[in-house]
Amino acid sequence: MRKKAFDLMVAENCETFRTVGMFDKRWYLSDLYLKELSEKSFFELVAAKYEMMAKEKRRSPADECIMH
């Protein structure tokens, strides 16, 4: 998954990612969590969705999501 698509996915689901990661000017997520996430059967569909959305957006909404 490209960075822009991943950033979009995290921005749209920031509440979920706050429970499993830490944000300090960038996201810090466990390698184990990312590995398990990418191995889920549905992840290909999720990745494709955000890749398509990233292509359609000029600017990622990650800048608009407050990550306190």
N, C-alpha and C positions, 0 to 999 in steps of 0.2 A: 504494500500500500504506500502510495506516495505521501510525502509529508503534508502537503496541502489537504489531501483527503483525510488523513489521520487527524489533523488539527480541526477540521470541520466536524468530524465525528465526535471528538472530545468536547468541542464547543457546544454542540447540540445536546450533549449528554453530560454536561459538566458536573451535575449533582452526583451522578453515578461514579464518575471518575474521581471525585473528591473522596469517596469512601474507600477507594483502593489505591490512591496515589497521593502525591504531594505536588503543589504548584509553587514554584519560586522563580518567577519570570519565565519558566518553562516547566513542562510536566516531567515528573519523575515517577515512573511506574516500574513495578517489579518485573524483571525479565521472565520470571516464572508465570506471572499473571498474563503477560503478553503472549507467551508461548501457549498457554492453555487457551487463551482467547482465539488465537489464530488456528488452533486445532479443532475448534468447534465446527460442526457440520454446516451451520448457518453463516459462518463468518465470510465465506466467499460472496454470498449475496449482500451482506452488509458492506463489505469492502467495495463491491461493484456499485452499490448505491452511492456511497460517498465519493468514489472516483468520478462518477457521472456528475454529481452535484458540484464537485470541485471544478470540473471543466466548465460548468455553467456560470460559476461565480467568479467575478473579477477579484473580489476581496474576501478573505475568509472572515466569518463572523467571530472567530476566536478573539479578535481585538475588542469585540463588543461584550463578551462574557466576563463578568467580574469574577476573579478567581481567588478571593480572600480565604 
